[in-house]
């Protein structure tokens, strides 16, 4: 189970990312939002593979 410090760090990273995504949307419009969302999904997939998929084989 994660500690409170790890949760706080995760919340800070999450908030910083969404702030950057909103800034990109304001600055670059739909293109900035699209690129930001693609990066977000790619990072989620990468973290999911590293954290959850490492202990089980690929289907």
Secondary structure, 3 states (H helix, E strand, C coil): CCCHHHHHHHHHHHHHHHHHHHHHHHHHCHHHHHHHHHHHHHHHHHHHHHHCCCCCCCC
